[in-house]
Amino acid sequence: MLSPSIRCAMLATCGLCGVLGAFAAPRDADLARIERRIAKEPKYVAAPRYALFVLDEVAAYRVWTVFDKSTPDAPFYDVLYFDRNGDGDLTDPAERLVGKRDAALAPAGLEMLFRVGDVAVPGTKLVHKGLRFSTSPKEGRVGFWFDMKWNGGTEVSGTYGDVGTDTAEFAGLAAQAAIIHPDPNATLAFALWMKGPVELKIGAATHLSLVAGHQGLGPNSLAVVDENFLDLSKDELLATVVAKDANGKEVMTTTPIRGHC
């Protein structure tokens, strides 16, 4: 995948069950009410891969993102259908993009890059800056990645799962597509930015790398904010540790996360 900025927080503790943050009241759209249906699709060449992006605060502007190949045996998903006007019709020739190898951003030419550019949200003042996508085959799977600046401000990228650093695979059917809502001002969720499982030892320091972002609907739909989004001199970020003692009694403790990198 393209190399997004490393986003992590460090915590020294004996165990971790949940991570909680205290923030200003967020806004959350009801993604479960969204119907995963495309009004009109082109004739695909290969097995398409689907994701549905919600690019406004109230989930009214919904943009289908579908990857295809230029030939059935192409090693990359090198065609992108991006429903820029949100009308559900992917047959508009202007909404078909062809990816390019970008040696500067992808050493050894391992990735296919699609530059969508700025996306203005109809009926609002929102203009998302520099949206781009990338695809990369890896160990028998294909990861899909995006990044942009939400309304020209906070960098958001993804998508990711609960554990690990690999980008997510998109669904093979529209009805199963993850719904991705990369609004950095909605409720934040957290994930481990490292290979799991993590071994936690009582009385020993444990290094955990975390990412924070808005969780969409469906597996591997976390859109991560950049490392400058949280100001730990002002924002209170707490880790709550839940464990059992030697007698099987549940114990709980909370500690602040002091820094990030």
N, C-alpha and C positions, 0 to 999 in steps of 0.2 A: 504494500500500500504506500501511498505518499506518506511522508514523515510529518505527522502533525506535531505541534508543540507538545513536549512532555508535560503532563499535568499530574501532580502528585501531592499527597499530604503524608506526613510521617507521624507514627504513633508508637510509643513504647508502652506495652501493657502485657497482661498475661492471657488475654483471650478477647475475641471480638464476635459479637452476635449481631449488632446493629449499629448504624451510624445515624445520628440525628443532627439536624442543623436548626438554628434559630434565626429566622429571617423575617423581613417585612411580609405582610400578607400577600401571597402569590395569587396569580390568576390561573385557573385550570379549566380548559375546555373539556366537554364530555365527548371524548373520542369514541366511546362505545356506541354512540348513536349514529356514527358515520357508516353509510352503506358503501361497501367495497364493490362498486360497479362502474364499468367504463362504457360510455355511450357508443363509441365507435373506435375500432382498432384496425391498424394496418395488417397486411398479411406478413406474418413474421417468417424469417428465414430459418431460424434455429429455435431452440426452446427459450422463450422469453423469461425474464426475471423482473418481478413487480415490486414496487414500493409506492405508498401513497404519502405525499408530504402535505402537511397542513402549515400554511405560511402566514397566517394571521393569528390574532389573539383569541378569537372566538370560534375558530375552526370553520369559517365560512368559505375561505379560499383554499381549495383542495386541488393539488397538482399531482397527477399520475406521472410516475417516472418508470419507464419500462426499457430494459436493456435487451438488445438483440445482437445478432452477428451479421456481418456482410456476406458470409458464406457459411454453409452448414459446418464445415470443418475448420473454421477459423479458430486459432488458439485463444483469442481474446473476444470478450464481448465488446465490439468496437462500434456499435450503433446505439444511440440513445434517443428515445422518444420522450420529450419533455413537454407536458401540456401547459405551456406558459400562460395561456389565457384561462385555464381552469374550467373549460367547457366540456371536458370529458371526451373530446374528439381528438384522437391521436393521428388522424390521417392528414392533417395539415402539413404540407411539405416543409413549411418554415419551422415546424416543431421536431424535425428529424435532424439529429446532429451526428456527425461521424468523428470518432475519437482519433487522437493523434498520440504517437509515442513522444514523450517529452524527456529527453535525455538529461536536461538540467535538473528536473524534479524527480526523475526516476532513474537512478544509476543503473547502468547495464540494460536499459530499455525494458524493464520488467513490468511496466504499467502502461495502461491506456488512459489518456486524460481527455476530459470533455469540459470545455469552458463555456458555461451557460451565460455568465456575466451578471449584470444587475437585474433584479426582478422587482418590479413595482407591483404592489398589491392593490387591485382595483377597489375604489371606494374608500381608501384609507390613505394616510400619509406615509405608510411603511414602504421603504425601498431597501431591499436586501442587496448587499454589495458582494460582487465577486464570487457568485456561486459556481462551483466546479465539482465534477464527479471523477472518480477513478475506478477502474476495475483491475484486478490482478489475480491470475490463477496461482494457486499455492497448494501443493500437496493434495491434489485431487479435488480441490474446492475452488470457488471463485468468490473473493471478497469484494464488496462494493463500499466505497467511501465517498463522503461529501464534505465540503467545508464552505463556509460563507460568513459574512458579518451581518448578524441580525439587525435590520434597520440601520446598517452602516456602522454599528457599534461593536457589540460583543462578538467575538469569533466563536462559532459553534461548529462542531464537526462530529462525524460518526459514520455508521452507527456501531454500537458495541453491546456486548452482553454483560452479565453480572460479574464474570471473571475472565481475565485474559486480555491480550493486547491485539488480537486479530480482529479485523473488520468483519461485519456480518455478511452472511449470504442473504440475498433477497429471495422471495417466494416464487415458486413456479406457476402459481395460479393467482389471479387477481383477488379472488375471494379469500385467500390466505395471506395477503400482503400485510406486512407491518405498516402501521400508521405512525408516521414520524412527525413530531411536533417540536421543532428546535427553538422554542421560545425560552430564552434564558431567564425571563422574569416569572416563569411558572414554578411550581414546586420542584425542588431539586431532589434527585435520587443519587445514590452513590454506588460505585462498583469498584472491584479490585482491579487495579492496573498492573497485573502481574500474573504469572502462571500459578494456578492453584493445584492442589490445595496448599494452604499455608500452615506450617507447623508452629504451634504456639506452646511455649514452655513456661510453666509457672516460675515466677521470680526472675525470668530472663527478658531482656529487651527484644522486641519483635519489630522489624521494619515492615510496614505496610504501605504500599503505594495505592492511592485512591484517585478516582476520577469522579467529577460531579457534573450532573446535567439533568435535562428533563427527559423522563421516561415516557416514551410513546405507548402505543398499544400493540401487543404482540411481542414475541421473543426477540432479543437483540435489536431493540429499537431505542436505545439510549443515545441521545444527542448531547455531546459533552461541551461544556463551556470552557473558555481558555483559562490559563493559570492566573490571570490578573482579575478575574471576575470577583473572587472573594478577597476582601481586605481583612486579614485576620487581626489587624489592629482595631477594627470596628465591628466586624461580623463575628458572632460567637458560633464556633463549630465544635460540637461535642460528640464524643464517642461513648456509647453506652455498652458496657461489657456485662453479659449475662452468662453465668457459669454455675456449676454445681460443686459444692465442697466435698470433702472426703466422706461425709455422711449422706450425700445425695441431696442436701438442701440447696435450693436455688439462691444464689447471691448475685448482687448487681452493684456496679459502680460506674460512675460517669467521670470522664476526664476530658479536658479541652485539647483540641489539636492546635499545636502552637505555631507551626510553620508550614510553608509549602515551597516547592521548587519548580 
